[in-house]
Amino acid sequence: MAEKRKVGRPKFQIDYETVEKLAHIQCTKTEIANFLGCSVDTLDRDNNFAEHYKKGLDGGKMSLRRMQFKLAEKNSAMAIFLGKQYLGQRDIVEQQNVELGKVTELLSKIKEEANDN
């Protein structure tokens, strides 16, 4: 009996280790597709791509967070940034309210001086 030949293009083999490494440095799907030589649709159709992509993204975020916390030990600006991001801290902006009466009075004086000239 004759062997059945498969018709069509062979399935694109995705290198999941490379996907995780690229996602680890926060590459987009488009950048990964260009690097691998396929389309984003090819990646999206693959059942395992999303799992490896998310694993790489999460690993990259954890590494970045780890480096930020280490840097915050010596850099006060980084400590302030992290406090704002993770602890809900914020800068307090003081606003001075000028009484409406004083503003009206000042405008009247300006108008009088303009009329006198």
matplotlib code that plots the C-alpha trace (Angstrom):
import matplotlib.pyplot as plt

x = [0.0, 1.3, 2.2, 0.0, 1.8, 1.0, -0.2, 0.7, 3.5, 5.3, 4.3, 6.6, 8.6, 8.8, 11.8, 10.2, 13.5, 14.2, 10.6, 11.1, 14.5, 13.1, 10.0, 12.2, 13.7, 10.1, 10.1, 6.7, 5.0, 5.8, 9.5, 9.6, 7.8, 10.3, 13.2, 11.9, 10.9, 7.2, 4.0, 2.3, -0.7, 1.6, 2.6, -1.0, -2.2, 0.4, -1.1, 2.1, 3.3, 1.2, 2.4, 6.1, 5.6, 3.9, 6.5, 9.3, 7.4, 6.8, 10.5, 11.7, 9.4, 10.6, 14.3, 13.6, 11.8, 14.7, 17.2, 15.0, 14.8, 18.6, 19.2, 16.7, 19.1, 21.6, 19.5, 16.8, 15.1, 14.5, 13.2, 10.7, 9.7, 9.1, 7.1, 4.8, 4.4, 3.9, 2.8, 0.5, 2.7, 2.5, 3.8, 1.7, 1.2, 0.3, -2.1, -2.6, -6.1, -6.4, -9.5, -11.9, -12.4, -8.7, -8.6, -11.7, -10.1, -6.9, -8.7, -10.7, -7.4, -5.9, -9.1, -9.0, -5.3, -6.0, -8.9, -6.7, -4.1]
y = [0.0, 3.5, 6.0, 9.0, 12.2, 15.2, 18.1, 21.7, 23.5, 21.8, 23.1, 25.9, 24.8, 27.4, 27.5, 28.0, 28.6, 31.5, 32.8, 32.8, 34.5, 37.3, 37.7, 37.9, 41.2, 42.3, 41.8, 42.2, 39.4, 41.2, 41.4, 37.7, 36.8, 38.9, 37.3, 33.7, 34.4, 33.9, 35.9, 36.9, 34.8, 31.8, 32.4, 33.0, 29.8, 27.8, 26.1, 26.4, 29.9, 31.9, 29.8, 30.3, 33.9, 34.7, 32.7, 34.8, 38.1, 37.3, 36.3, 39.5, 41.6, 39.7, 40.4, 44.0, 44.4, 42.6, 45.0, 48.0, 46.9, 46.4, 49.8, 51.4, 50.5, 53.0, 55.4, 57.4, 58.4, 54.7, 54.1, 57.0, 55.6, 52.2, 53.6, 55.4, 52.3, 49.7, 51.5, 54.1, 56.9, 60.2, 63.7, 66.2, 69.4, 72.3, 74.8, 78.3, 79.6, 83.3, 84.9, 85.9, 89.3, 90.1, 89.2, 91.3, 94.3, 93.9, 93.8, 97.0, 98.8, 97.8, 99.0, 102.3, 102.8, 101.9, 104.5, 107.2, 106.8]
z = [0.0, -0.8, 1.9, 2.3, 1.6, 3.6, 1.6, 2.3, 4.0, 7.0, 10.4, 11.6, 14.6, 17.3, 19.6, 23.0, 24.8, 22.5, 23.0, 26.8, 26.5, 24.2, 26.4, 29.4, 28.0, 27.3, 23.5, 21.9, 19.9, 16.7, 17.6, 18.5, 15.3, 13.2, 15.1, 14.5, 10.9, 11.1, 11.5, 14.8, 13.6, 13.5, 17.1, 18.2, 16.6, 18.5, 21.6, 23.7, 22.7, 25.1, 28.1, 27.2, 26.3, 29.7, 31.6, 29.9, 30.5, 34.2, 34.7, 33.1, 35.4, 38.4, 37.4, 36.8, 40.2, 42.0, 40.4, 41.3, 45.0, 45.1, 43.5, 46.0, 48.9, 47.6, 45.5, 47.2, 44.0, 43.2, 46.8, 46.3, 42.9, 44.3, 47.2, 44.7, 42.6, 45.2, 48.4, 47.0, 48.2, 46.4, 46.4, 48.2, 46.1, 48.2, 46.6, 47.7, 47.4, 46.8, 48.2, 45.4, 47.1, 46.8, 43.2, 42.4, 44.3, 42.4, 39.1, 40.0, 40.8, 37.4, 35.6, 37.4, 36.5, 32.9, 32.7, 34.3, 31.6]

ax = plt.figure().add_subplot(projection="3d")
ax.plot(x, y, z, "-o")
ax.set_aspect("equal")
plt.show()
